[in-house]
């Protein structure tokens, strides 16, 4: 118990003794986590909107007008054989003509009565709505549908939208990795220097401790306590700022204009908090161990 109290009190003293360097480490860590967290939330919300809007990850395959029910069943079976097909939904031409009638309203409903009452005159084909897994394999899937599946009249692919979204995601990922990596390098430098300054200020004390038989672990633990304080303050502060900003943006901006859908706040607060705490603790712990080990070996 006395050892635990010693480690705790020494760690807190070192944290406040190196006030400026500790504050710099906290600010850099918070900045790194906020940038990383913001890009992650943007990326997750893009994925979420893709899932919400079927047209973004959907191909529509139109069958030839003369296709029979047996041939339609064969087409569906063939389509589902492709590994990039997530689901395949058949929309019969009878359903399509009724939907068109509803879309144009009562004013023009008389134009569709003829086709509804007489199915043989229906000009609309049967069609399949296909959802796919990966945008990168879209060309292969389109080629497969046109060459390997019989009785296909036309394939509608929203490839332009899919490609644009994929490019945006890639740019976001690259920027996120670059900025986060840069800030993490700075964080490692500042945290390492903070520990080294503390080690230098306690050089005589540490030398005496080593002469009387103190182990490296005993000497290192107060510095781990100090870095833990930095990690705890950084992660809690970054989580609060990130989640507060996200909630304000969702409540005040996105919901007001109703342009895009967003992941509910309840689904993001726990992963963000746990992620920030984990990253900050691991980073501070690694920096502390590396800094103290190089000093002990000196």
N, C-alpha and C positions, 0 to 999 in steps of 0.2 A: 504493500500500500504506500509506503514511504517512497519507494522507487517511482511508482506511478505519479505521485504528487510532484516529485522532483522533475520528472520528464515533462509533465504538464506545465508547471510553473516556469521552467527554463525555456520551453517552447514559446510560451506567451511573452516572456521577457524579450526573447530574441525578435519576435514579431514586432513588438512596439519599439524596440531599440533601433531596428532597421525600418523605421516608419515609411520613409520615402520610397525605398526599394520595394518594400512589401506592397505599398499602394500602387506602384508602377506595375508590379507583377499582376495584381488584381485587375487593374484597368485593362492591361493587354489581354489577359485571359477572358475577361468579360467581352471585349471587342471580338476576339476570335470566335467565341461561342455564339455571340449574337449574329455575326455574319454567316457562320455555318448554319445556325438554326433557321435564319431567315430564308436562305437559299433552299434548305431542306423543305420548309413549309411551302414555298412556292412550287417546288418540284412535286411534292405530294398532292397539292391542290390541282396542278395540271393533270396528274394521273387521275385524280378524283373526277375532274370534269370530263375527261375522256371516257371514263366509265359511265358517267351520267348521260352523255350525249351519244346515242347509238350510231349516228351518222359518221362519227369520227373514226370508229373502228369497225365499220360495217361495209360489206360488199353486197350488191344486189345483182343476182343472176336471173335473167329473164329467159324463160323457156320459149321454144317455138310455138306458134299458135296451134299447130296441128298435133302437139304432143298429147299422148294419151295418159290416163291415170297410172298405168303400169310403167310407162316410160318415166313419168314424174317420180315414182317410187325408186326406180333405178338411178335416176339422177341424184336424188337425195342420199342414197346409199353410197354412191361414188364420191360425192362431195365430202361426206363425213369421214372418208378414208384418209383425207389429207391431214398431216400432223399439225398444220397451222390453223386448222378450223376449230374454233372453240364451241360454236353452236350453229345450227342450221334450221331456220324456221320457214316453213312453206306457207305462202300466202296465195290462196286460190284466186282465180280471176273473178269469181262471184263476190268474194270479199272486197277485192280492189274496186270494183265498180260501185259497190255500196258506199265505200269510203269516199270515193270521188263525188258521189251524190251528196253526202253529208258535208263535204268540204265546200261545195258551191252553194249550199243552202236551198231553202224551199223555192226561191225565185226561179232557179234553173233545174229543179228536180224533174220536171217533165222531160227534159232532154235525155235522162238516164232510164226512164221507165221502160223504154223499148228494149234496151239491152238487159235490164234486170228480168223482165218477163220472158225474154227469148235468149237463152244462154248461148245459142249457136251464133248469134250476131254480136256477141260481146267482143270488142276489139282489143281488150286488154289481155295480156298473157299471164300465165301462172309465173310466180317468181319466188326466189329463195332469198331470205335475208341471212347473210353469213357474217358471224362475228369471228375475228381472227385473234391470234395470240400476239404475234410479233410483227411490227411494221417493217422490219428489215427483210422479212421473207414475203413481202406483199407481191413483188414481181413474180416470184416462183408460183405463188398461189394463183395469181391471175392467169399465168401461162397454163397452169394445170387445168383450170376451169375451161379455158378456150380450146385446149387440144385433147384433153383426156376425158372430158365429160360430154356425152352425146346430147343432141337436141338443145344446145345452148344457142340462144339467139343473140344475146348481148350481155355484157358484163359492165356494170357501173362501179367504178372504184374511186373513192374520194382520196386518191393518193396525194393530191396537192396539199390537202389539209393535214393528212397524216405526216407527210414529210416536213411540213412547216412546224408542226408541234414537236416532232422528233428533233429537229434542228435547234429549236428553242431550249428543249431539255438538255441537249448536249452542251450548248453555250453556257447555260446556267451551271451545269456540273463542272465544266472547265474553270469558270470564274470562281465558283465556290471552292474547288480544290486549291486553286492558286492562292487566293486571298487567305484562306484558312491555313494553308501550309506556311505562308509568309508570316502570319501572325503567330503561329505556333513556334516557328524558329525564333522569333523575337522573344516569345514567352520563355522558351528554354534558356535563352541567353540571360534574360533578366533574373529569372528564378535561380539559375546557377550562380550568377554573380552575387545575388543576395545571400545565398548560403555561404559562398566563399568569403564575403565580407564578415559574416558572423563568425566563421571559423578563424579568420585572421584576428578579430577582436578578442577571441577567447583562446588564443594560441598558447599562452602560458598555462592557463587552467587545463587545457586539453593535454598539454605535455606532462603536467604533474599527474593527471589522471592515468595516463598511459604508463608512467613510471611506477605507480602504485598498483598496476594490474587491471585497470578498467579495460573492458573489451571494446572492440570497434562498434559492436551493436549498442552497448551502453552509451557510447559517445554520440552515435548517430541518431538515436531515438528522439532526443529533443528537437533536432532539425526536421525530423519527419513530422513531429507535432506542429512545428512552425509552418511547414508546407501544407499540412492538413488544414490549418486555419485559413491559409490563402485559398486553398481549393474550395473549402466550405463557403467562405464569403463570396468567392467568384461565382460558383455554381448557383447558389441561392439568388444572388442579385441578378445574374444573367437570366435565370428561369423566370423570375418575377417580371423583368423588363420585357422579355420575349413574349410571354403569355399575355401580359397586359396590352402590349402593342397589337398582338394578333386579335385579341377580343375586341379592342376598339375598332380596328380596321373592319372586322367581320360585322360588328353591330352597327357602326356608324356609316361606313362607306359602301361595302358590298351589299348589305341587306337593303340599303336605301335605294340604290340604283338597280339592284336585282339583275345584274348583267351576267354574273357567273355564280356557280355553286361553290361552297367552301366546306371543308371538313369541319364537323362540329367541334367546338372548343373542348368538350368532354373527351374527345378521341385523341387529342394531341398533348394535353398538359402532362400526363404521366410519362410518355416516351421522351418528351423534351426534357423534363426535369431529371429523369434517370440518366439520359444521355449526357447532359451537362455535368451532373455529379460524377459519373463514371470517367468521362474524359479528363476533367480537371484533376481528380484524385490520381489517376494513373500518370498524368503528365508531371504533376508536382512530385509524386513519389519517385519516378524515374530520375528526374533532375536532381533530387536530393541525394539519392543513392550514388549516382555518378559523380556528383561534386564532392561528397564526403569520401568516397572511395579513393579518388585521385589525391585528395589531401592526406588521407591516412597512409597511402603508399609512398608519399613524398618523404 
